[in-house]
Amino acid sequence: MPTGTWWFIGAAWGGLLLAALLLRSGGTRSAEGGTVDVPPPQALALLRGGRRAAVTVALVALHQRGAVAAGRKHTIRANGGPGRTRDPVQLGVHRALHRALALGVLTQRPEARRAVDALRGELCGAGLLRPPEQLWTARALLGCVPLMTLVGPFAAGASGTGLAVALAVGAPPAVAAVALLRLPDTTGAARRLLAGLRERYPLPAHRREVTDGGLVQLYVALYGDPALALFLPRFSREGGLLDRPSEDEGNRPPAGRGPDAGGVSY
């Protein structure tokens, strides 16, 4: 087998190890610090489902105060001031609603993006999210690993038995790189935090069991669509908040004092 082939395989293993170290170093602060403080609902939603989930929870909080309402054609519109809140994400989302917007458009508005990006930075500092530049560097390295193990032997002129041996030796790092590419940007500490909170706060069977608006935000942050359909079916459906709207949501019988009641007036 040509000597150049071994250089390609060695570079692939080196890239894999360096990428693994970068991914592993993303959550050291939270691990060294012992217990992790529970972030607010918008932050938990960002850990679970990204930017869209964080904006959705902010809209739920604003809707509970009457600051936003469902608009026409599955949009969200402002319905007065943001109320008494200092939460940066809620304020950023509310400022972005100069007119009625669909959720997907709202998440990309500069006011909302800046607020969510600032929250993402805080979560990176807490060791719950991997820094974007670190994550992209690791993914770039991982993307090169299969390329080097597959193209390298051909570029080095390997053939016959030597080519088969080179491909067999290069297969493990290529498979490992593909597996690492599927890792989310959340760290192990974040995933353990979410799992622990879901165990502590299982989604109730009926919305009348919850009388605290803050808990509703927590459930939406942890569970997404199922919690939206349970606690705020009309607002979620008409405002286009559900990722996969259910056809029978409109036929569900009310379980509280109103269409979006859960013991709390929304």
N, C-alpha and C positions, 0 to 999 in steps of 0.2 A: 504494500500500500504506500503511495507516495507520501513523502514527509510533509508536504503541504497540507495533506488531509488532516493530519494530527493537529496542525496549527488551527485549522478551522474548528475541529472538535474541542480543542482546549479553550478556544475563544468562546465557544458556545457554553461550555461549563462555567467559564469565568463570568460571562454575562448573566447566566442563571443565578449564580451565587451572589453576585452584586445586587441583582434585582431583589432577591429574597431578603438580603440584609436591609435594603431600603424599605421594603414592605414591613419587615419586622420592627424597624425602629420607629414606626409611626405612632405607636401607642404606649411608649415607655413611661411617659409622665403619669398617666392615670394608673398604670400598674404599680409604679413605685410609690404613689401617694396613698395606696390602700383603697379605702372606699371612695366612690365617685359621687359627688353631689348630684342630685336629680335635676337635670336641666328643665326649663319651662316647656310647656306643650309644643310651641313652635319648633324648639330645638329637637325635641324627641321626634317630631314629625319629619324634620329634615334628616335625621339619622335613619328613620324607617323608609321614607319614600322620596327623599330629595326635595328639590325646590318646590315642585307642585304641591307636595304634601304640607310643607311649611306654610305656603300661602293659603292653602285651604283652611288650616287651623286658625290662622289669623283672621280669615273671613268669618269663621264660626264665632270667634270672640267678638268681632265687630257687629255681627248680626244679632248676637245676644243683647247688645246695647242699642240696637236699632240704628246703627250707623251705616249699614249696607242692607240691600234687599235684592231679590232676584229681579232681573230686568227682562226684556223681551228676547226671545230666541236664545234661551240658555246663556244669558249674560248676567253679570253682577253690576249693580249701580250703587253709587253713594246715596245715602238717605239722611243727610245731615252731617254734623261734625263727628269726629272719631270718639267723642266722649272722654271720660277721665282715664286715660291710659298713657303710660310713658314707654310702652313696649315699642322698640324701634321697628320691628317687622310689621306690627299692626299699623303704625303710623305711616310707614313707607307704602304699604298696600293701599291704605285709604287715600294717600296723596296721589297715587297712580290712577285713581278712578276719576279722572276728569270727565269721562263719559262712560256709558255702559260698555263693559268689556267681557269677552269670553275668558274663562280661567286660563287657557293656554296663552292668550295674548297678555293677560295681566301679569303672569309670572315673568314675562320678558320686558315689562316696562322698567325704565331705568330706576325709578324710585323704589320699586319692589326688589329689583335685582340687587341694588346696593345694600338694602337692608338685610336681605338673605345672605349675601356674600359676607357681610360683617359678622353675622351669626355663625356662618361656616368657619370664619377665621377664629372665632372664640372656641368653637368645638375642636378645631385643629390644635389650638393651644392647650386644651384640656386633655388631649390624647384620645379623643373619641372619633375624629376623622383624620385621615392621612392628608398632609399638606398637598395641594394640587400639583405643585412643581415636582415634588418627590414621587407622587403617584404616576405622573406622566413620564418621568425619567425611567422609573421601574418598568412601566408598560412598553416603552420604546425598546429597552434592553430585551425584554421578554419577546417582543415581536421579532427581534433579530435572531433569536436562538434557533427556531425552526428553519429560518432561511439559511443560516450557516451550516446546520447539520444536513440539510437536503441539497443545497446548491454547492456547498464547499467541496465535497468529494468529486463532483463532476468538474468543477473549476480546476481542481488539482490534478485532474487526469486519471483518477482511479477508475478501474474497470474490473470486470469479472469478479473473482473471489474477494479482491481487495475492496471493491465497491460495496459488495454485500456486507463485509465486515464493518466498513465505515458507517454504513446506514444503520446497522444493528447497534453499534456503539453510540451513535448519535441519537438514537430513538429515545432513550430515557430523558435526556435534558429537553428534547423537543416536547415530549408529552408533559413533563413537569411545567414547562413554560406555558403551554396552553392552559393547564389547570390553574396556574397562578394568575393568568390574565383574567380569569373569571371571578377573582376575588373582588368583593365590593370595596368602596372607599372607606367604609366604616372599619374601625379596629375591633379586635376581640373584646376589648372592654366595653365598647358601645353595644355589641351584640349581646353580651351578657347582661348589660343594663336593661335593654329592651326585653329580653327574655324574662328577667326577674320582675319587671313591672307588669308584664302580661300575666305572669303567675299570680302576682299580688292583686291585680285588678282585672279579673276575667270579665269579658263583655257580658253585661246582664241580659236576661231574656226579654225584659220589658223596660221601656224607657221610663215608666212611672217609678221604677226603683231608684232612680237617680234624681235628686232634688238640687244638686249643686252644679251651677253652670261651669265652674272650673273643672269638675270631674268630667263633664261632657267633652270639654276640650281635650282632656287627657285621653279619654277613650278614642276620640277621633284621631289623635296623634298616634296612638298605639295600634289601632285597627283599620283606619282608613274607611273605605266604602261601607263595610258592615255597620260601623258606628254612625256614619252619616245617614244611612238609610233607616237606622233605628231611631235616632234622636231628632234629626231634622229632615224628614223625608221630603216635604214640599219644597223647602228652600234648596235642598241639595239637588232635587230633580229639576226644578224650574231654573235654578241658577247654573246648571251644567257642571256641578261639582263632582258627580260620580264618574269614575273611570268607565264602569260598565253598568249603565242604568238598567234596572230590572223592569220588565214589562208589567209586572203586577204590583209595583210599588204604589200606584195610585189607588189600588183596590184594598190596601191594608186598612183595617179599622183603626180609628184613633185610640190612643191609649192614655190620653191625658186631657188637659183642658182645651186643647186646640190642635191644629194639624201638625205643629212642630213642638208640642209640649212634651216635657219629660219631668213634670213636677216643677219645671221652670218655665216662665213665660219668655219665649223667643220671638 
